[in-house]
């Protein structure tokens, strides 16, 4: 039953995550899981974003962000915040923001 619940979570990834196609891989992974969201580089050298979708798929994406990333990236730390249940998707598609 909980697999059908929609959830939303914000993330920030620390490490060597810029200039290593991290956003592109994040976008591809999010789409392959059927999630909605966005991803963006920050001036501080981190990557931030938001993901929305079925709770189990969001959990899969959080694990991917924490431990996989792009092939050339090095993830030192992943911070997830504002996790909440949502009644309907607030974001449509998965995109890179600039």
Helices and strands as residue ranges (DSSP letters): G 2-4, E 6-16, H 22-32, E 36-41, E 47-54, H 55-67, E 74-86, E 94-96
